[in-house]
């Protein structure tokens, strides 16, 4: 694979007599871009799974809190309890 850089004929230690062309340069950068896109898609997928796990855990925690909040008193509503807890879902 040709060297990627600022110049077409950047491969100074080439053992063959074949000179690099602009198409070789463009193909090398295209493969680098494709690899970068694939890595960013994998990272985005991983971040999305972490976000969904965090959301589910937060919702489960809120549901557990709401089930066990009955001892808060006869005048407290669920809305007032959640306002005091200040849970972001």
Secondary structure, DSSP 8 states (H G I E B T S, - for coil): ----SSSTT--TT-SSS----HHHHHHHHHHHHHHHHHHHHHHHHHHHHHHHHHHHHHHHHHHHHHHT-GGG-TT--HHHHHHHHT---
